[in-house]
């Protein structure tokens, strides 16, 4: 019974730690083309942390970076 509990915990814990992740594609690249065509935004509500990743971030930092997010309303940031 103990081994079943351990197996279930190892299966369920990663699911609880998953953040909401969004892959965004843009068609308007801003004046001068500074907005990337694709970006990945992630928000972990449990930790209160948000990250961003795009080609420039990959070039400069290699990994997603922490970003500040502010709520615009109860349903959006």
Contact map, one row per residue, 1 for C-alpha under 8 A:
11111000000000000000000000000000000000000000000000000000000000000000000000000
11111100000000000000000000000000000000000000000000000000000000000000000000000
11111110000000000000000000000000000000000000000000000000000000000000000000000
11111111000000000000000000000000000000000000000000000000000000000000000000000
11111111100000000000000000000000000000000000000000000000000000000000000000000
01111111110000000000000000000000000000000000000000000000000000000000000000000
00111111111000000000000000000000000000000000000000000000000000000000000000000
00011111111100000000000000000000000000000000000000000000000000000000000000000
00001111111110000000000000000000000000000000000000000000000000000000000000000
00000111111111000000000000000000000000000000000000000000000000000000000000000
00000011111111100000000000000000000000000000000000000000000000000000000000000
00000001111111110000000000000000000000000000000000000000000000000000000000000
00000000111111111000000000000000000000000000000000000000000000000000000000000
00000000011111111100000000000000000000000000000000000000000000000000000000000
00000000001111111100000000000000000000000000000000000000000000000000000000000
00000000000111111100000000000000000000000000000000000000000000000000000000000
00000000000011111110000000000000000000000000000000000000000000000000000000000
00000000000001111111000000000000000000000001000000000000000000000000000000000
00000000000000001111100000000000000000000111100000000000000000000000000000000
00000000000000000111110000000000000000000111000000000000000000000000000000000
00000000000000000011111000000000000000011110000000000000000000000000000000000
00000000000000000001111100000000000000011100000000000000000000000000000000000
00000000000000000000111110000000000001111000000000000000000000000000000000000
00000000000000000000011111000000000001111000000000000000000000000000000000000
00000000000000000000001111100000000011100000000000000000000000000000000000000
00000000000000000000000111111000001111000000000000000000000000000000000000000
00000000000000000000000011111000000010000000000000000000000000000000000000000
00000000000000000000000001111100001000000000000000000000000000000000000000000
00000000000000000000000001111111111110000000000000000000000000000000000000000
00000000000000000000000000011111111000000000000000000000000000000000000000000
00000000000000000000000000001111110000000000000000000000000000000000000000000
00000000000000000000000000001111110000000000000000000000000000000000000000000
00000000000000000000000000001111111100000000000000000000000000000000000000000
00000000000000000000000000001111111100000000000000000000000000000000000000000
00000000000000000000000001011100111110000000000000000000000000000000000000000
00000000000000000000000001001000111111100000000000000110000000000000000000000
00000000000000000000000011101000001111100000000000000000000000000000000000000
00000000000000000000001111000000000111110000000000000110000000000000000000000
00000000000000000000001110000000000111111000000000011110000000000000000000000
00000000000000000000111100000000000001111100000000011100000000000000000000000
00000000000000000000111100000000000000111110000001111000000000000000000000000
00000000000000000011110000000000000000011111000001110000000000000000000000000
00000000000000000011100000000000000000001111100111100000000000000000000000000
00000000000000000111000000000000000000000111111111000000000000000000000000000
00000000000000000010000000000000000000000011111110000000000000000000000000000
00000000000000000000000000000000000000000001111100000000000000000000000000000
00000000000000000000000000000000000000000001111110000000000000000000000000000
00000000000000000000000000000000000000000011111111000000000000000000000000000
00000000000000000000000000000000000000000011101111100000000000000111000000000
00000000000000000000000000000000000000001111000111110000000000000111100000000
00000000000000000000000000000000000000001110000011111000000000011110000000000
00000000000000000000000000000000000000111100000001111100100000011110000000000
00000000000000000000000000000000000000111000000000111110110000111000000000000
00000000000000000000000000000000000101110000000000011111110000010000000000000
00000000000000000000000000000000000101100000000000001111111000000000000000000
00000000000000000000000000000000000000000000000000000111111100000000000000000
00000000000000000000000000000000000000000000000000011111111111111000000000000
00000000000000000000000000000000000000000000000000001111111111110000000000000
00000000000000000000000000000000000000000000000000000011111111000000000000000
00000000000000000000000000000000000000000000000000000001111111000000000000000
00000000000000000000000000000000000000000000000000000000111111111000000000000
00000000000000000000000000000000000000000000000000000000111111110000000000000
00000000000000000000000000000000000000000000000000001000110011111000000000000
00000000000000000000000000000000000000000000000000111100110011111100000000000
00000000000000000000000000000000000000000000000000111000100010111110000000000
00000000000000000000000000000000000000000000000011110000000000011111000000000
00000000000000000000000000000000000000000000000011110000000000001111100000000
00000000000000000000000000000000000000000000000011000000000000000111110000000
00000000000000000000000000000000000000000000000001000000000000000011111000001
00000000000000000000000000000000000000000000000000000000000000000001111100001
00000000000000000000000000000000000000000000000000000000000000000000111111011
00000000000000000000000000000000000000000000000000000000000000000000011111111
00000000000000000000000000000000000000000000000000000000000000000000001111111
00000000000000000000000000000000000000000000000000000000000000000000001111110
00000000000000000000000000000000000000000000000000000000000000000000000111111
00000000000000000000000000000000000000000000000000000000000000000000001111111
00000000000000000000000000000000000000000000000000000000000000000000111110111
